[in-house]
Amino acid sequence: MRIIVFGLLLSIVILNWLWPLPLPVSVKFLVSIFVIIASQYQFWSRLSSGSVFAPEFPRPLIILFNWAVGTILFLTLFQLALDLGTLVVALIAWQPVFFIGTSARVAVGALAGLLAAVGVANALRVPHVRDVTVTIRGLSPLFDGYRLLQLSDLHITRLFSAKWVSRVVARANTANADLMVVTGDFIDGSVDMRRADIAPLAGLRAPDGVLAAPGNHEYFFDYAAWIRHLSGLGVDMLENQHRIITRGTARLVIAGVTDRSACQHGQVEPDLDTALVGAPPDAPVVLLDHQPGDAPAAAARGVALQLSGHTHGGMIRGLDRLVARGNNGFVSGRYQVGGMTLYVSNGTGLWPGFALRLGVPAEITRFHLRAE
């Protein structure tokens, strides 16, 4: 199936867009080779590291690959639209032959390249802090105004490397949060690959600490090694566990569960009941769950606020509708699920295998908790 899909993409871009252009055959041949090489980005990534999720190339080359892949995808869509539009016009005008001019081909090619460039540039930016106010049922007035900062889907790699991570940490620290949480997908790559790039996370600072739940990408590599390493950086990993935050006599429970994919990798599957064993029954619960799909079950269990990521917000406006279908309808922002508020972060970083954002900005999210 993958071969068929890529074959169709390449035939549209090379045969239907490139070849009719009035260019020397040698130029067309070179461009065709570039398109074929770029379309196999995941293959080259696997060759470089053993995993499609961790391209171990110089950062400029990863950026170029992402731009090229984005351009190919956009150009395929635009060329199809151009073909269909021209066909419709020809049928309406009863023209037996229809022709697409060079200017139209150049225009869709330029637009595809421009959109891909903008998309990659948006993905690489250090996101601004987004403020969200959430009213928590049962929250003590002593916690009214409590600031909780969420990072999610950092995907620390050669694309989102130490310099980018340092800037994220600096921005997070200036948000003056009481507590920081990370809802999974810290990395792509092994501990040895990412040791230097992830080191700045040790600089995260908040009075009530840094809590986190694992994402599915942690399981793609040496999960146990990553949990140890993240703990060594000062990140308190909640694997079906909870912590209690206090303000005087008031309490707030922060629980975290493992990822839905854990059992596929021989690890402990998510268990909210286990995570809440021993939690004070009168304290509201904030749940960290990387994937948002199980939100209805958390709401039924009495969770007040669930923070998730995983979807990257769909990355591109329009594509988000498809991503939502694979995540129980949840893709970006705030949802009311029964009596629970679910917030799905667009992500702070992005998987380097498709690092484009259009209309779906990355985020560092600062929640202001309010008592009813």
Residue pairs with C-beta under 8 A, 6 or more apart in sequence:
6 39
6 40
9 39
9 72
9 73
9 76
10 35
10 36
10 39
12 75
12 76
12 79
12 80
13 35
13 72
13 75
13 76
13 79
14 32
14 35
14 36
16 79
16 83
17 75
17 79
17 105
17 108
17 109
18 28
18 31
18 32
18 35
19 28
20 100
20 102
20 105
21 28
21 102
21 105
21 106
22 102
23 31
34 68
35 68
35 72
37 44
38 65
38 68
38 69
38 72
39 69
39 72
41 55
41 65
41 66
41 68
41 69
41 353
42 52
42 353
44 55
44 57
44 65
45 51
45 52
45 53
45 54
45 55
45 56
45 57
45 353
46 52
48 54
48 55
48 56
48 57
49 55
49 56
49 189
49 193
51 188
51 189
51 220
51 221
52 353
53 188
53 189
53 217
53 220
53 351
53 352
53 353
54 157
54 188
54 189
54 190
54 193
54 221
54 352
55 62
55 65
55 157
55 158
55 159
55 352
55 353
56 158
56 189
56 193
57 65
57 158
58 158
59 158
59 159
59 161
62 157
62 158
62 159
62 352
62 355
63 120
63 124
63 159
63 355
66 116
66 120
66 123
66 159
66 352
66 354
66 355
66 356
67 113
67 116
67 117
67 120
68 116
69 116
69 354
70 112
70 115
70 116
70 119
70 120
70 354
70 356
71 112
71 113
71 116
72 112
73 116
74 111
74 112
74 115
74 116
75 108
75 109
75 112
75 113
78 108
78 111
78 112
79 105
79 108
82 100
82 104
82 105
82 108
83 100
86 98
86 99
86 100
87 98
89 98
90 97
90 98
115 358
116 356
118 358
119 316
119 356
119 357
119 358
120 355
120 356
122 356
122 357
122 358
122 361
122 362
123 350
123 355
123 356
123 357
123 362
124 159
124 160
124 164
124 355
125 362
126 164
126 167
126 168
126 171
127 168
127 171
127 348
127 361
127 362
127 363
127 364
128 171
128 363
128 364
129 149
129 171
129 172
129 175
129 363
129 364
129 365
129 366
130 363
130 364
130 365
130 366
131 366
131 368
132 334
132 343
132 365
132 366
132 367
132 368
133 367
133 368
133 370
134 305
134 334
134 341
134 343
134 367
134 368
134 369
134 370
135 370
135 371
135 372
136 143
136 284
136 286
136 304
136 305
136 341
136 369
136 370
136 371
136 372
137 284
137 304
137 339
137 372
138 282
138 283
138 284
138 304
138 372
139 146
139 252
139 284
139 304
139 369
139 370
139 371
139 372
140 247
140 250
140 251
140 252
140 371
141 250
141 371
142 247
142 248
142 249
142 250
143 245
143 247
143 250
143 252
143 369
143 371
144 369
144 370
144 371
145 368
145 369
145 370
146 178
146 179
146 247
146 252
146 368
146 369
147 175
147 176
147 177
147 178
147 179
147 366
147 367
147 368
147 369
148 177
148 178
148 179
148 180
148 181
148 286
148 366
148 367
148 369
149 172
149 175
149 177
149 179
149 180
149 181
149 206
149 364
149 365
149 366
149 367
150 180
150 181
150 182
150 183
150 307
150 343
150 345
150 364
150 365
150 366
150 367
151 168
151 172
151 180
151 181
151 182
151 183
151 348
151 364
152 182
152 183
152 184
152 185
152 290
152 307
152 308
152 309
152 310
152 345
152 347
152 348
152 365
153 183
153 184
153 185
153 215
153 309
153 310
153 312
153 345
153 347
153 348
153 349
153 350
153 351
154 160
154 165
154 168
154 182
154 185
154 186
154 187
154 348
154 349
155 185
155 186
155 187
155 188
155 217
155 347
155 349
155 350
155 351
155 352
156 165
156 186
156 187
156 188
156 194
156 197
156 198
156 349
157 187
157 188
157 189
157 194
157 197
157 352
158 197
158 352
159 352
159 355
160 197
160 349
160 350
160 352
161 197
162 196
162 197
162 198
162 199
162 200
164 349
165 197
165 198
165 199
165 200
165 201
166 200
166 203
168 200
168 348
168 349
168 364
169 200
169 201
169 203
169 204
170 203
171 364
172 180
172 204
172 364
173 203
173 204
173 205
175 364
175 366
177 206
177 366
178 206
178 207
178 208
179 206
179 207
179 208
179 209
179 210
179 211
179 245
179 254
180 204
180 206
180 209
180 210
180 211
181 210
181 211
181 212
181 254
181 288
181 307
182 210
182 211
182 212
182 213
182 235
183 212
183 213
183 215
183 288
183 289
183 290
183 307
183 308
183 309
183 310
183 345
184 212
184 213
184 214
184 215
184 216
184 217
184 218
184 259
184 288
184 290
184 309
184 310
185 215
185 216
185 217
185 218
185 290
185 309
185 310
185 347
185 351
186 198
186 201
186 212
186 215
186 217
186 218
186 226
186 230
187 194
187 198
187 217
187 218
187 221
187 226
188 194
188 217
188 220
188 221
188 351
188 352
189 221
190 221
190 222
190 225
191 221
191 222
191 225
191 226
191 229
195 229
198 229
198 233
199 233
201 230
201 233
201 234
201 235
202 233
202 234
204 210
204 234
204 235
208 245
209 234
209 236
210 234
210 235
210 236
211 235
211 236
211 238
211 243
211 254
211 256
211 288
212 230
212 235
212 236
212 237
212 238
212 256
212 288
213 237
213 238
213 239
213 256
213 257
213 258
213 259
213 288
213 289
213 290
214 223
214 226
214 227
214 237
214 239
214 258
214 259
214 262
214 290
215 259
215 290
215 309
215 310
216 259
216 260
216 261
216 290
216 291
216 310
217 351
218 226
218 227
218 259
219 259
219 261
219 262
219 264
219 265
219 267
220 265
223 265
223 267
227 237
227 239
230 237
231 237
236 243
237 256
238 254
238 255
238 256
238 257
238 275
238 288
239 256
239 257
239 258
239 268
240 256
240 257
240 258
240 268
240 270
240 271
240 272
240 274
240 275
241 255
241 256
241 275
242 253
242 254
242 255
242 256
242 275
242 276
242 278
242 279
242 285
243 253
243 254
244 251
244 252
244 253
244 254
244 279
244 280
244 283
245 251
245 252
245 253
245 254
246 252
251 280
251 282
251 283
252 283
252 284
252 286
253 276
253 279
253 280
253 283
253 284
253 285
253 286
254 285
254 286
254 288
255 272
255 275
255 276
255 279
255 285
255 286
255 287
255 288
255 303
256 275
256 287
256 288
256 289
257 270
257 271
257 272
257 275
257 287
257 288
257 289
258 267
258 268
258 269
258 270
258 271
259 270
259 290
259 291
260 269
260 270
260 290
260 291
260 293
260 294
262 268
262 269
262 270
263 269
270 289
270 294
272 287
272 297
272 298
272 301
272 303
273 301
275 287
276 285
276 301
279 285
284 304
284 305
285 302
285 303
285 304
285 305
286 303
286 304
286 305
286 306
286 307
287 298
287 303
287 305
287 306
287 307
288 306
288 307
288 308
289 295
289 298
289 306
289 307
289 308
290 308
290 309
290 310
291 308
291 310
291 327
292 306
292 308
292 310
292 311
292 327
292 328
292 330
292 342
292 344
293 327
293 328
293 330
294 328
295 306
295 308
295 328
295 330
295 335
295 337
295 340
295 342
296 328
296 337
296 338
298 306
298 337
298 340
299 306
299 337
299 338
299 339
299 340
299 342
300 338
303 340
304 339
304 340
304 341
305 340
305 341
305 342
305 343
305 367
305 369
306 337
306 340
306 341
306 342
306 343
307 343
307 345
307 367
308 330
308 342
308 343
308 344
308 345
309 344
309 345
309 347
310 327
310 344
311 320
311 323
311 324
311 327
311 330
311 331
311 332
311 344
311 346
311 347
312 323
312 346
312 347
312 350
312 351
312 360
313 320
313 323
313 331
313 332
313 333
313 344
313 345
313 346
313 347
313 357
313 360
313 361
314 320
314 321
314 322
314 323
314 324
314 331
314 332
314 360
315 323
315 350
315 354
315 356
315 357
315 358
315 360
316 356
316 357
316 358
316 359
316 360
317 358
317 359
317 360
320 331
320 332
320 360
321 331
323 331
324 330
324 331
327 344
330 342
330 344
331 344
332 344
332 346
332 360
333 343
333 344
334 341
334 342
334 343
335 341
335 342
335 343
335 344
336 342
343 365
343 367
345 363
345 365
346 360
346 361
346 362
346 363
347 362
347 363
348 362
348 363
348 364
349 362
350 356
350 357
350 362
